[in-house]
Each structure stands twice: as structure tokens, then as C-alpha cells.
Amino acid sequence: MSKNVIELIRVSTEGQAAADRASIPAQRTVNRRTCAQYGLQIVKSIEIADVSGVSVLLAPEIQDLLRLMQSPDIEGVVTREFSRLMRPENYSDYALLQAFADTDTLLFLPEGPIDFGTKSGRLMGTIRAAIAGLERTEILERSWAAKEEKRRRGALAQSHVVLPYGVGYSEEDGFFYKSEALRVRDAFNEVLKGNHNYRRLSQSLGVTPRGCHLILRNSIYTGWRVIDKRRDPSGSGRYPSKNGRQSDRRKIARRPEEVIRIKVISQPLISEADFQAVQQIMDQKQVRHWRCQPNVQHRFTYNGFLTCACCGAVVHTAWARGDYYACSGRRVKHTCKTKYMGRQKLECILDDLFARRLSDPEFIGRCVESWRTITCEQDSEEHAKCLRQDAKTLQQKRQRVIDLFVEGVITAVDRDRRLATIDQDLEISRNFADRGPGTEMSVDTVVKAFSPLHEWEFWSRDEKRAVLSSLAPQIVVADYEVKSLGLNSAVFSNESTHMDRDS
């Protein structure tokens, strides 16, 4: 009788999944051979592309795999090699192996199956995972060393997408200036003439103001390539990625001995004297910026937390013979018809909202009861459904363990150990069922948490900003009318609290 298994195919990059590449067909061929060797039947094939071995737990395909493994009809997962399953970078990555042990799922490889529920399986599985992770580290180190050597020789070690504005590269000629580089020279000349506005300079270059700033800071236009940063190789250096897909790493400063400075273009676009003069101008411009002045008084309290109730755009601060809050839809895009709101008048209204309403026990009680009603209606049915499914799955696992013992596949010791774990999970499931969906929030707790807001009007701006940053409110307002107030979901539980007009 054939065993039902799930086929797992994974490639690390989108390029490896292209039609002209043989990685996925090769994995599929090896998996079919493994199935024929061990009498397996593939009931579902999962293909993952652009996911590194260190991020597999974040991929929705792997989450689907873990859910399918809970079915008693699935007895294993087949893949070409262990590294297709994972290449652990952190100890938390080994949780994937625990999922195999908990569901009694075997991992079928060409050289044989691994049962993570047995002592030998746990040992071999952990060793194979460690080796896969070590292989990845060695691959990255060799790749980094080769790229560093190319950088020190003055060559381009990456793709052309990293080239600066107006700079090209070829294997024959090395780095060179393209025709667009003439605009860069004009931008440097404009700065030397007294035009220090990044927005106007960026328009001539066709880039953003921030991009213009970076261009003027790049020494490549003097002929020198300076590399003073590198990607963070540690596990914490990876940017969070969506669905576990490949992502970049944060840049960190190189140590002084690692900084690379090499002449790559003999005829510079900008003289060294002009470049240094522009750097001094930019340094002074940054130092004199109003945000960097220690004696600047920040007057607005709620900037960054306001949204227009009419068009949904962000509400900016503005100076028009006085301090105002203004919808960016009107001020920038000229599409919104809302009025400018005076800072003092609007902030008095918002201060009263925080001081009076959010510290009123009766008002908070109505909000909590409303939240409980909505939450219970949404969660109770889903909660019961999940508990029924969990109990059914655990009962099936329990019967499967008993069947394995009757067939002589496992010993009495293994049977008792597995049944003890399953019975413990069943007891936890029953406790959750008796407890019901989580509605533990009490009015007294919320009132106590918000009670300090009674003196909100007497707080300093910095104290108010600190609390606002914690609450992360989304205040929807237009023409001095507060339409709603959404607070950080952590304040109440798993939902934001929205209040009615004039709340």
C-alpha cells in the first residue's frame, strides 16, 4: 500500500525558477525516483521560489505544508535534499523539525527517510540541519571574499543597478561617465553659485531631493570610488520580508581598515577642490537646518497623528500668518475643500478629548462593552470551529499511534510517550473550550490605565508626544470636528477602538 506524501520543491531566487533553468525539473525528477523507491504517492506538490532557506518559516507555502502535515492521511514529505527544507541561521529555525516530530511525519530523501520522533532521527535531523546551515554560511563567505577582491581591484562586484547616477561600467573599459553625468556637473556648479535648494536641483537631475543629496555626496565624480559601508552579515541584519521572500540587509559602517578607496576614473568630472567646497556647503546647510537647532521651539503637539476626515489624506502643519493644521489634499494636491484649522483652537479640542472623554469611566465602559459585543460575535464561532478541528486532529493522531503499536511498528514505551503528549494537548484544548474566546479586558483595567490622562491639559508637549507615540492614535478630523479616534490595538487586545463623532 502506497504512502501519501507531499512534494516540496524550493529554489532560493526567481532566476532559478525561470523556464530556461533546470533546477525545478531536476528536483521533480529526483523526487519521483524517491517515490518509486519507497512506494510513495504524491497527493500535493508545493513549489516555492525566491525564498531563502533561512526564511522558510515565513513563507505561506510552508505554513500550508505544516497544516497539511496535521492530517492523519499524510505520512511524509519528499524533497530532493535536506537543504531544500531549510538552511537554519538561528536556533528558532529548528521549530520546523519539531513540527515533523509532533505530527509523526517522515522526511523522505533519496538516501532514506528520517523519522524525527525517534532518537536516531532527532540526532540525524539536527546534524543535517546544522550542516545545511553551515554550507550556506560558507557559500556566503566565499561569495563575499570574491566580491571584495574585485572591489579592491577597482572592478564592479555587483549588478549594474548599483551604479551611481551617470556612471557606467564595462569589463573592457572599467568605470566611465555617461552623458547624464553632465547634469551632475551642472548641479555642482549651481551649488557653488549659491543655489542650495535640493528640490530645485533634483528637478534638473530627474531624481528625488534625497537622491540629489546622495549624488552630491558621492566622490565617484572626482574619479575616486569610496566604499565605507557593507551589508550586515548577522542574522539580525536582514530586513523583514513579505511572505519570507528574499530581502536586503541593513548597511553598517565598515571598520577603518576595511574601507576601500581606489581611483577608478582617470579624468574626473568634478575637481577635488570643487567637490570639497560643495561638501562644506552641505555640511553647513545641515548644521543650520532648523530641526538641528537646539533653541528651536516645536509648537505643534498632534502633528503626525491626524488624518483628514473628508479625503483621508495626512494633515500637515502650516504657517500662514499663524500656526495651522492643514489637509495635504488641499495644501499640496488642491483636491480637498476642508479649511485650515488653527493650531491653538484644534489642540484645545483634542486636549479636551484626551483629558475629559478618555478618563471618563462611563464613556470607557460603553466603549468596552461595544468592543466585547463585536469581538464575541466575530470570535465565538471561529473559536469553536478551531477547537473542534483541533480535537478531531488529536483524536486521529491518538488512534494512529495505537494502530502503529498494534502493527508492531513502535514499542510500548514509544506508544506511552506519544500518547502522553497527545493527551496533554487534548487537556489544553478542553481548557480552552471551557474558557471560551478571549474577552478578558475589564473596564476597571482600562479606566486605571487611562486615569493619568485627566491632567492631560497640564502636561508639556514632550510628555504628550511620548504618550501619543505609545498609543499611536489615528485621529480623523476635519473643520475642527473629530470624527473618530483609533488607538493602538495593543491597548484593548486585538482590535482598534473607534469612537463616534465628537467623542
Beta strands, then each sheet from edge to edge (+ up, - down):
strand 1: 3-10
strand 2: 40-48
strand 3: 76-78
strand 4: 106-109
strand 5: 112-115
strand 6: 167-170
strand 7: 174-177
strand 8: 224-227
strand 9: 229-231
strand 10: 251-253
strand 11: 260-263
strand 12: 306-308
strand 13: 315-319
strand 14: 323-327
strand 15: 341-342
strand 16: 474-478
strand 17: 481-486
sheet 1: 2+ 1+ 3+ 4+ 5-
sheet 2: 6+ 7-
sheet 3: 8+ 11-
sheet 4: 9+ 10-
sheet 5: 12+ 16+ 17-
sheet 6: 13+ 14- 15+
end
